[in-house]
Amino acid sequence: MIRERIKDGTYPPRSRVPSVVQLTEEFGIAAMTAHKVHRALREEGRIYTEPGLGSFVSRQQPEEAEGASGE
């Protein structure tokens, strides 16, 4: 769901994504699951974390980077 919101622009580049606590409340998931969501999105390059500030959408998404390298 978060991945789709990033792709469709609901969460534009540099915008803050929901915290682990917010994910647990919004989706009714366990904190460990919410941590896994954040970790997966970081590993994919979709978000980055600023310690003490939160997690934000990366300026360039993986699909954009792939397209740029092929041009």
N, C-alpha and C positions, 0 to 999 in steps of 0.2 A: 504494500500500500504506500509506504514512504517512497520507495523507488518510483512508483507511478506518479506520485505527486511531484517528484523532482522532474521527471520526464515531461509532464504536462504543464510545468511552469507554476504550479500551485506554490512550490517552494523555489523561487528563482535563485540564480547564483548569488552567493554571499549572504543569503538569508539564513536565519537560524532554523534548525530542524528541532522537532520536539525532543525534550530530554528523556532520559530513561524513565523517570518518574511520570512524565506526561504520557509516554507511550503506554505504561502500565495502566494508567487511568483511562485513556481514550479507547484502548483496544481490549482491556481486561486481560492482559497477559502478565506472566510472571516477570519479575525484574531480570532474572537470568536470560529470559527470552529477549527482552528489550535490549540488554547488553549485547546479545548475539546479533541483533538487527544493526546496532551501531557499528559493531566490529565488521560485519559483512559489508556494510556501505562504505566504511573507511577502506577496507581491502580492495573494493571495486574502484576506489577513487572518486566516489560520488560525494562524500562528505569529508571534512577535516575537523579536528577538534582543537580549540584554543583553550588550554588549561585555565580554569577559573572563569571562562566566558561562555563556553558551550560548544555545540557542534553546528557547523555551517555547511551549506551546499558549496561544493567546489565550483570554481569559475568555469572550468572546462570539464565536460562529462566524458566518460570513456568512449561513447559512440562518436562524439565530436573529434576526439583525438585520433581515432581510427580513420575517420574520413579525411582528416587533415594530412595524415601520413601518406594516403594514397593519391593525393592530388599533385 
